Amino acid sequence: MSSQVFFSAFSLAASQIVGIGPQNAFVLRQGLARQHVLTIVLICIACDVLLISLGVFGVGRLLASLPSLTSLLVWCGAGLMLWLSYQSFHAAFVGKALQLQQDARLCRNGVIRNLLLVTLLNPYVWLDTVVLIGSMSVMHGAQGRLPFMLGALAASVMWFFTVGFGAGRLAPWFQRPGSWRLLDIAIGSIMLLTAGMLLGRSGAI
């Protein structure tokens, strides 16, 4: 296995994964609550295994050749981001932000459902993992597919374990009511910005 190809993919995937996007914001929020963290981290990694594998083994090039499907993904993703933005701002301004830990404990299925939605219906996830990583893997030929995929997945595993379990160290600071409110406002703003960027990229606005 080529270590050069492995680390090339690791660097590429890390540059795409690292950043507070909708998925990372969700993982961070649950990590701070210390609820269902392992489940959430494993789901994120499993989704990346699926999407990166699809990209490396050719589906990325197929998706890139279907602009109508890409446009549909953009609109669905923007709608989802706007809904999640509304939920975050609502939690921040109606005083429900402090109920996060209880909500997370009582609604595990809901947490998993929302994570899958924010992951699989977010066009940026598809563009970054399936299209971009899949397209870049072509440069290394058939023999480089496996090390390229493993390098990208290594970055995913490292990142989600770091965010999910590292966020708990900040939990004491979030014992204050205003801290959760600020986090919800920040997450709502991220979702809103993502929706705007998606619609801007599609030419809709």
MIDOSE-1310 file (N, C-alpha, C; in nm, 2 decimals, decimal comma, always signed):
residues 205
mssq	+0,08/-0,12/+0,00/+0,00/+0,00/+0,00/+0,09/+0,12/+0,00; +0,06/+0,22/-0,09/+0,14/+0,34/-0,10/+0,11/+0,44/+0,01; +0,21/+0,47/+0,10/+0,19/+0,56/+0,20/+0,17/+0,70/+0,15; +0,23/+0,73/+0,04/+0,21/+0,87/-0,02/+0,06/+0,89/-0,06
vffs	+0,00/+0,79/-0,12/-0,14/+0,80/-0,16/-0,23/+0,81/-0,03; -0,19/+0,73/+0,07/-0,27/+0,73/+0,19/-0,27/+0,87/+0,25; -0,15/+0,93/+0,27/-0,15/+1,06/+0,34/-0,20/+1,17/+0,25; -0,19/+1,15/+0,12/-0,25/+1,25/+0,03/-0,41/+1,25/+0,05
afsl	-0,47/+1,14/+0,06/-0,61/+1,13/+0,08/-0,64/+1,18/+0,22; -0,56/+1,14/+0,32/-0,58/+1,19/+0,46/-0,59/+1,34/+0,46; -0,49/+1,41/+0,40/-0,49/+1,55/+0,40/-0,61/+1,61/+0,33; -0,64/+1,55/+0,22/-0,76/+1,61/+0,14/-0,89/+1,59/+0,23
aasq	-0,91/+1,47/+0,28/-1,03/+1,45/+0,36/-1,03/+1,54/+0,49; -0,92/+1,56/+0,55/-0,91/+1,64/+0,67/-0,95/+1,78/+0,64; -0,90/+1,83/+0,52/-0,93/+1,97/+0,49/-1,08/+1,99/+0,46; -1,15/+1,89/+0,42/-1,29/+1,90/+0,39/-1,38/+1,87/+0,52
ivgi	-1,33/+1,78/+0,61/-1,41/+1,75/+0,72/-1,40/+1,86/+0,83; -1,27/+1,90/+0,86/-1,25/+2,00/+0,96/-1,32/+2,13/+0,93; -1,40/+2,18/+1,02/-1,48/+2,30/+1,00/-1,62/+2,28/+1,07; -1,67/+2,39/+1,12/-1,80/+2,38/+1,18/-1,91/+2,39/+1,08
gpqn	-1,94/+2,28/+1,02/-2,06/+2,27/+0,93/-2,17/+2,22/+1,00; -2,29/+2,20/+0,94/-2,41/+2,14/+1,00/-2,39/+2,01/+1,08; -2,32/+1,92/+1,01/-2,30/+1,79/+1,07/-2,21/+1,80/+1,20; -2,10/+1,87/+1,18/-2,00/+1,89/+1,29/-2,07/+1,97/+1,41
afvl	-2,15/+2,06/+1,38/-2,22/+2,14/+1,48/-2,31/+2,04/+1,56; -2,38/+1,95/+1,49/-2,47/+1,86/+1,56/-2,39/+1,76/+1,65; -2,27/+1,71/+1,60/-2,19/+1,62/+1,68/-2,14/+1,70/+1,80; -2,09/+1,82/+1,78/-2,04/+1,90/+1,89/-2,15/+1,92/+2,00
rqgl	-2,27/+1,95/+1,96/-2,38/+1,98/+2,05/-2,40/+1,86/+2,14; -2,41/+1,74/+2,07/-2,44/+1,62/+2,15/-2,32/+1,58/+2,23; -2,20/+1,61/+2,18/-2,08/+1,58/+2,26/-2,07/+1,66/+2,39; -2,12/+1,78/+2,38/-2,12/+1,87/+2,50/-2,22/+1,81/+2,60
arqh	-2,33/+1,76/+2,55/-2,43/+1,70/+2,64/-2,39/+1,56/+2,69; -2,29/+1,50/+2,63/-2,24/+1,37/+2,67/-2,35/+1,27/+2,66; -2,43/+1,27/+2,56/-2,54/+1,18/+2,54/-2,53/+1,11/+2,40; -2,53/+0,98/+2,40/-2,53/+0,90/+2,27/-2,40/+0,93/+2,19
vlti	-2,29/+0,97/+2,25/-2,18/+1,02/+2,17/-2,12/+0,91/+2,09; -2,10/+0,79/+2,14/-2,04/+0,68/+2,07/-2,13/+0,64/+1,95; -2,26/+0,63/+1,97/-2,35/+0,60/+1,86/-2,34/+0,71/+1,75; -2,34/+0,83/+1,79/-2,33/+0,94/+1,69/-2,20/+0,93/+1,61
vlic	-2,09/+0,91/+1,68/-1,96/+0,91/+1,62/-1,96/+0,79/+1,52; -2,01/+0,68/+1,56/-2,00/+0,56/+1,47/-2,09/+0,57/+1,35; -2,21/+0,64/+1,37/-2,29/+0,67/+1,25/-2,23/+0,76/+1,15; -2,16/+0,86/+1,20/-2,09/+0,96/+1,12/-1,98/+0,88/+1,04
iacd	-1,91/+0,80/+1,11/-1,80/+0,72/+1,04/-1,86/+0,63/+0,94; -1,97/+0,56/+0,97/-2,03/+0,46/+0,88/-2,08/+0,54/+0,76; -2,14/+0,66/+0,77/-2,18/+0,73/+0,66/-2,07/+0,77/+0,57; -1,96/+0,81/+0,63/-1,84/+0,84/+0,55/-1,78/+0,72/+0,48
vlli	-1,78/+0,60/+0,54/-1,74/+0,48/+0,48/-1,82/+0,46/+0,35; -1,96/+0,47/+0,36/-2,05/+0,45/+0,25/-2,02/+0,55/+0,14; -2,02/+0,68/+0,18/-2,01/+0,79/+0,08/-1,87/+0,79/+0,01; -1,76/+0,78/+0,09/-1,63/+0,78/+0,03/-1,61/+0,66/-0,06
slgv	-1,66/+0,54/-0,02/-1,65/+0,42/-0,10/-1,72/+0,44/-0,23; -1,84/+0,50/-0,23/-1,91/+0,53/-0,35/-1,83/+0,62/-0,44; -1,77/+0,72/-0,38/-1,70/+0,82/-0,46/-1,57/+0,75/-0,53; -1,50/+0,68/-0,45/-1,37/+0,62/-0,49/-1,40/+0,52/-0,60
fgvg	-1,51/+0,45/-0,59/-1,54/+0,34/-0,69/-1,63/+0,38/-0,80; -1,63/+0,52/-0,83/-1,69/+0,56/-0,95/-1,82/+0,64/-0,95; -1,90/+0,63/-0,84/-2,03/+0,70/-0,83/-2,01/+0,85/-0,84; -1,90/+0,90/-0,78/-1,88/+1,04/-0,78/-1,88/+1,10/-0,92
rlla	-1,82/+1,04/-1,02/-1,81/+1,09/-1,15/-1,95/+1,08/-1,22; -2,03/+0,98/-1,18/-2,17/+0,97/-1,23/-2,25/+1,08/-1,18; -2,24/+1,11/-1,05/-2,32/+1,21/-0,99/-2,29/+1,35/-1,04; -2,16/+1,37/-1,07/-2,11/+1,50/-1,13/-2,17/+1,52/-1,27
slps	-2,20/+1,41/-1,34/-2,25/+1,43/-1,47/-2,40/+1,45/-1,48; -2,47/+1,45/-1,36/-2,62/+1,47/-1,36/-2,65/+1,60/-1,29; -2,64/+1,71/-1,36/-2,67/+1,84/-1,29/-2,81/+1,85/-1,23; -2,91/+1,79/-1,29/-3,04/+1,80/-1,24/-3,06/+1,73/-1,10
ltsl	-2,99/+1,62/-1,09/-2,99/+1,55/-0,96/-2,91/+1,64/-0,85; -2,80/+1,70/-0,89/-2,72/+1,79/-0,80/-2,81/+1,90/-0,76; -2,89/+1,96/-0,85/-2,97/+2,07/-0,82/-3,08/+2,03/-0,72; -3,14/+1,91/-0,74/-3,24/+1,86/-0,64/-3,18/+1,85/-0,51
lvwc	-3,06/+1,79/-0,50/-2,99/+1,78/-0,37/-2,97/+1,91/-0,30; -2,93/+2,01/-0,38/-2,91/+2,15/-0,33/-3,04/+2,20/-0,27; -3,15/+2,19/-0,34/-3,27/+2,25/-0,29/-3,32/+2,18/-0,16; -3,31/+2,05/-0,16/-3,35/+1,97/-0,05/-3,26/+2,00/+0,07
gagl	-3,13/+2,01/+0,05/-3,04/+2,04/+0,15/-3,06/+2,18/+0,21; -3,09/+2,28/+0,12/-3,12/+2,41/+0,17/-3,24/+2,42/+0,26; -3,35/+2,35/+0,22/-3,47/+2,34/+0,30/-3,44/+2,28/+0,43; -3,36/+2,17/+0,44/-3,33/+2,11/+0,56/-3,25/+2,21/+0,65
mlwl	-3,15/+2,28/+0,60/-3,07/+2,37/+0,68/-3,16/+2,48/+0,73; -3,25/+2,53/+0,66/-3,34/+2,64/+0,71/-3,43/+2,59/+0,82; -3,48/+2,46/+0,81/-3,56/+2,41/+0,92/-3,47/+2,39/+1,05; -3,35/+2,34/+1,03/-3,27/+2,32/+1,15/-3,22/+2,45/+1,21
syqs	-3,21/+2,55/+1,12/-3,17/+2,69/+1,17/-3,29/+2,74/+1,26; -3,41/+2,72/+1,21/-3,53/+2,77/+1,28/-3,53/+2,70/+1,42; -3,51/+2,57/+1,42/-3,51/+2,49/+1,55/-3,41/+2,55/+1,65; -3,29/+2,58/+1,60/-3,18/+2,63/+1,69/-3,22/+2,76/+1,74
fhaa	-3,26/+2,85/+1,66/-3,30/+2,99/+1,71/-3,42/+2,98/+1,80; -3,51/+2,89/+1,77/-3,63/+2,87/+1,86/-3,58/+2,83/+2,00; -3,49/+2,73/+2,00/-3,44/+2,68/+2,13/-3,37/+2,79/+2,21; -3,30/+2,88/+2,13/-3,22/+2,98/+2,20/-3,31/+3,09/+2,26
fvgk	-3,42/+3,12/+2,19/-3,49/+3,24/+2,24/-3,62/+3,21/+2,31; -3,66/+3,08/+2,32/-3,78/+3,05/+2,41/-3,74/+2,98/+2,53; -3,61/+2,97/+2,56/-3,56/+2,92/+2,69/-3,56/+2,77/+2,70; -3,55/+2,70/+2,59/-3,54/+2,56/+2,59/-3,40/+2,50/+2,58
alql	-3,30/+2,59/+2,56/-3,17/+2,54/+2,54/-3,12/+2,46/+2,65; -3,16/+2,49/+2,78/-3,11/+2,42/+2,89/-3,17/+2,27/+2,91; -3,26/+2,24/+2,82/-3,32/+2,11/+2,83/-3,25/+2,00/+2,74; -3,14/+2,04/+2,69/-3,07/+1,96/+2,59/-3,03/+1,82/+2,65
qqda	-2,98/+1,81/+2,77/-2,94/+1,68/+2,82/-3,06/+1,59/+2,84; -3,17/+1,65/+2,89/-3,28/+1,56/+2,91/-3,34/+1,52/+2,78; -3,35/+1,61/+2,68/-3,40/+1,58/+2,55/-3,32/+1,47/+2,48; -3,19/+1,48/+2,49/-3,10/+1,39/+2,43/-3,12/+1,25/+2,49
rlcr	-3,14/+1,24/+2,62/-3,15/+1,11/+2,69/-3,28/+1,05/+2,66; -3,39/+1,13/+2,64/-3,52/+1,07/+2,62/-3,55/+1,04/+2,48; -3,48/+1,10/+2,39/-3,51/+1,09/+2,25/-3,40/+1,04/+2,16; -3,34/+0,93/+2,19/-3,23/+0,88/+2,12/-3,26/+0,85/+1,97
ngvi	-3,38/+0,80/+1,94/-3,41/+0,77/+1,80/-3,42/+0,91/+1,73; -3,48/+1,01/+1,79/-3,48/+1,14/+1,73/-3,35/+1,20/+1,70; -3,25/+1,18/+1,79/-3,12/+1,23/+1,77/-3,06/+1,16/+1,65; -3,07/+1,02/+1,64/-3,02/+0,95/+1,53/-3,08/+0,99/+1,40
rnll	-3,21/+1,01/+1,40/-3,28/+1,05/+1,28/-3,23/+1,19/+1,23; -3,22/+1,28/+1,32/-3,17/+1,42/+1,28/-3,03/+1,41/+1,23; -2,94/+1,33/+1,29/-2,81/+1,31/+1,24/-2,80/+1,26/+1,10; -2,88/+1,16/+1,07/-2,89/+1,10/+0,94/-2,94/+1,21/+0,84
lvtl	-3,04/+1,28/+0,88/-3,09/+1,39/+0,79/-2,98/+1,49/+0,76; -2,92/+1,54/+0,86/-2,82/+1,65/+0,85/-2,69/+1,60/+0,77; -2,68/+1,47/+0,77/-2,56/+1,41/+0,70/-2,60/+1,37/+0,56; -2,70/+1,29/+0,54/-2,73/+1,24/+0,41/-2,81/+1,33/+0,32
lnpy	-2,88/+1,43/+0,38/-2,95/+1,53/+0,30/-2,87/+1,66/+0,28; -2,75/+1,66/+0,33/-2,66/+1,78/+0,31/-2,58/+1,77/+0,19; -2,61/+1,85/+0,08/-2,54/+1,83/-0,05/-2,39/+1,85/-0,03; -2,34/+1,93/+0,07/-2,20/+1,95/+0,09/-2,13/+1,82/+0,12
vwld	-2,20/+1,74/+0,20/-2,14/+1,61/+0,24/-2,12/+1,52/+0,11; -2,22/+1,52/+0,02/-2,21/+1,44/-0,10/-2,10/+1,50/-0,19; -2,10/+1,64/-0,20/-2,00/+1,70/-0,29/-1,86/+1,68/-0,24; -1,84/+1,68/-0,11/-1,71/+1,67/-0,05/-1,66/+1,52/-0,05
tvvl	-1,75/+1,43/-0,02/-1,70/+1,29/-0,01/-1,72/+1,22/-0,14; -1,83/+1,22/-0,20/-1,85/+1,14/-0,32/-1,79/+1,20/-0,44; -1,82/+1,33/-0,46/-1,77/+1,39/-0,59/-1,62/+1,43/-0,58; -1,59/+1,51/-0,48/-1,45/+1,56/-0,47/-1,35/+1,45/-0,44
igsm	-1,37/+1,38/-0,33/-1,28/+1,27/-0,30/-1,28/+1,16/-0,41; -1,39/+1,13/-0,46/-1,40/+1,03/-0,57/-1,33/+1,08/-0,69; -1,34/+1,20/-0,73/-1,27/+1,25/-0,85/-1,12/+1,26/-0,83; -1,07/+1,29/-0,71/-0,93/+1,30/-0,68/-0,87/+1,16/-0,68
svmh	-0,95/+1,06/-0,64/-0,89/+0,92/-0,63/-0,85/+0,87/-0,77; -0,92/+0,92/-0,87/-0,89/+0,88/-1,01/-0,75/+0,90/-1,05; -0,69/+1,01/-0,99/-0,55/+1,04/-1,03/-0,45/+0,93/-0,99; -0,49/+0,85/-0,90/-0,39/+0,75/-0,85/-0,42/+0,61/-0,91
gaqg	-0,51/+0,60/-1,00/-0,53/+0,47/-1,07/-0,60/+0,37/-0,99; -0,62/+0,25/-1,05/-0,69/+0,14/-0,99/-0,62/+0,09/-0,86; -0,48/+0,09/-0,87/-0,41/+0,03/-0,76/-0,41/+0,13/-0,64; -0,43/+0,26/-0,66/-0,43/+0,35/-0,56/-0,57/+0,37/-0,49
rlpf	-0,67/+0,31/-0,54/-0,80/+0,33/-0,48/-0,81/+0,29/-0,33; -0,76/+0,17/-0,30/-0,77/+0,12/-0,16/-0,70/+0,21/-0,06; -0,57/+0,24/-0,09/-0,50/+0,33/+0,01/-0,56/+0,47/+0,01; -0,61/+0,52/-0,10/-0,67/+0,65/-0,10/-0,80/+0,65/-0,02
mlga	-0,88/+0,55/-0,03/-1,00/+0,54/+0,05/-0,97/+0,52/+0,20; -0,87/+0,44/+0,23/-0,83/+0,42/+0,37/-0,78/+0,55/+0,43; -0,70/+0,62/+0,36/-0,65/+0,75/+0,41/-0,76/+0,85/+0,44; -0,86/+0,86/+0,35/-0,97/+0,95/+0,37/-1,05/+0,90/+0,49
laas	-1,07/+0,77/+0,51/-1,15/+0,72/+0,62/-1,07/+0,74/+0,75; -0,94/+0,73/+0,75/-0,86/+0,76/+0,87/-0,88/+0,90/+0,92; -0,89/+0,99/+0,83/-0,91/+1,13/+0,87/-1,05/+1,15/+0,93; -1,15/+1,08/+0,87/-1,29/+1,08/+0,92/-1,29/+1,02/+1,07
vmwf	-1,23/+0,91/+1,09/-1,24/+0,84/+1,22/-1,17/+0,93/+1,32; -1,06/+0,99/+1,29/-0,98/+1,07/+1,39/-1,06/+1,20/+1,42; -1,13/+1,26/+1,32/-1,20/+1,38/+1,34/-1,32/+1,36/+1,43; -1,40/+1,26/+1,40/-1,53/+1,25/+1,47/-1,51/+1,20/+1,61
ftvg	-1,41/+1,12/+1,64/-1,38/+1,08/+1,77/-1,33/+1,20/+1,85; -1,25/+1,28/+1,79/-1,20/+1,40/+1,86/-1,31/+1,50/+1,89; -1,40/+1,53/+1,80/-1,51/+1,62/+1,82/-1,61/+1,56/+1,92; -1,65/+1,44/+1,90/-1,75/+1,38/+1,98/-1,71/+1,37/+2,13
fgag	-1,59/+1,31/+2,15/-1,55/+1,29/+2,29/-1,47/+1,41/+2,35; -1,41/+1,49/+2,26/-1,34/+1,60/+2,32/-1,43/+1,71/+2,36; -1,55/+1,72/+2,30/-1,64/+1,83/+2,34/-1,68/+1,82/+2,48; -1,68/+1,70/+2,54/-1,72/+1,69/+2,68/-1,64/+1,76/+2,78
rlap	-1,51/+1,79/+2,74/-1,43/+1,87/+2,83/-1,48/+2,01/+2,84; -1,56/+2,06/+2,75/-1,61/+2,20/+2,76/-1,74/+2,20/+2,84; -1,79/+2,08/+2,88/-1,92/+2,08/+2,94/-1,94/+2,17/+3,06; -1,83/+2,17/+3,15/-1,85/+2,26/+3,27/-1,88/+2,40/+3,24
wfqr	-1,82/+2,45/+3,13/-1,85/+2,59/+3,09/-2,00/+2,61/+3,05; -2,06/+2,50/+3,00/-2,20/+2,51/+2,95/-2,30/+2,48/+3,06; -2,25/+2,48/+3,18/-2,35/+2,48/+3,29/-2,42/+2,61/+3,31; -2,36/+2,71/+3,25/-2,43/+2,84/+3,26/-2,54/+2,86/+3,15
pgsw	-2,66/+2,91/+3,19/-2,77/+2,92/+3,09/-2,73/+2,99/+2,96; -2,66/+3,10/+2,97/-2,62/+3,18/+2,85/-2,54/+3,10/+2,76; -2,46/+3,01/+2,80/-2,37/+2,93/+2,72/-2,44/+2,85/+2,61; -2,55/+2,78/+2,66/-2,63/+2,70/+2,57/-2,70/+2,79/+2,47
rlld	-2,74/+2,90/+2,51/-2,81/+3,00/+2,42/-2,72/+3,05/+2,31; -2,60/+3,08/+2,35/-2,50/+3,12/+2,25/-2,47/+3,01/+2,15; -2,46/+2,89/+2,20/-2,43/+2,78/+2,11/-2,54/+2,76/+2,01; -2,67/+2,76/+2,06/-2,78/+2,75/+1,97/-2,78/+2,86/+1,87
iaig	-2,75/+2,98/+1,91/-2,75/+3,09/+1,81/-2,64/+3,07/+1,71; -2,52/+3,02/+1,75/-2,41/+2,99/+1,66/-2,45/+2,88/+1,56; -2,51/+2,78/+1,61/-2,55/+2,67/+1,52/-2,66/+2,71/+1,43; -2,76/+2,79/+1,48/-2,86/+2,84/+1,39/-2,80/+2,93/+1,28
siml	-2,70/+3,01/+1,31/-2,64/+3,10/+1,21/-2,56/+3,01/+1,11; -2,50/+2,91/+1,16/-2,42/+2,82/+1,06/-2,52/+2,75/+0,96; -2,63/+2,70/+1,01/-2,73/+2,64/+0,93/-2,79/+2,74/+0,83; -2,81/+2,86/+0,87/-2,87/+2,96/+0,78/-2,77/+3,00/+0,68
ltag	-2,64/+3,02/+0,72/-2,53/+3,05/+0,62/-2,52/+2,94/+0,52; -2,52/+2,81/+0,57/-2,51/+2,70/+0,48/-2,62/+2,70/+0,37; -2,74/+2,73/+0,42/-2,85/+2,73/+0,32/-2,83/+2,84/+0,22; -2,79/+2,96/+0,26/-2,76/+3,06/+0,17/-2,65/+3,03/+0,07
mllg	-2,55/+2,97/+0,12/-2,43/+2,93/+0,03/-2,48/+2,82/-0,07; -2,56/+2,73/-0,03/-2,61/+2,63/-0,12/-2,70/+2,69/-0,23; -2,79/+2,78/-0,19/-2,87/+2,84/-0,29/-2,79/+2,94/-0,38; -2,69/+3,00/-0,32/-2,60/+3,08/-0,41/-2,52/+3,00/-0,51
rsga	-2,47/+2,89/-0,47/-2,40/+2,80/-0,56/-2,49/+2,75/-0,67; -2,61/+2,72/-0,64/-2,70/+2,67/-0,74/-2,75/+2,78/-0,84; -2,73/+2,91/-0,80/-2,77/+3,02/-0,89/-2,91/+3,06/-0,86; -2,97/+3,00/-0,75/-3,11/+3,04/-0,71/-3,12/+3,18/-0,66
i	-3,02/+3,23/-0,59/-3,02/+3,36/-0,54/-2,89/+3,43/-0,58
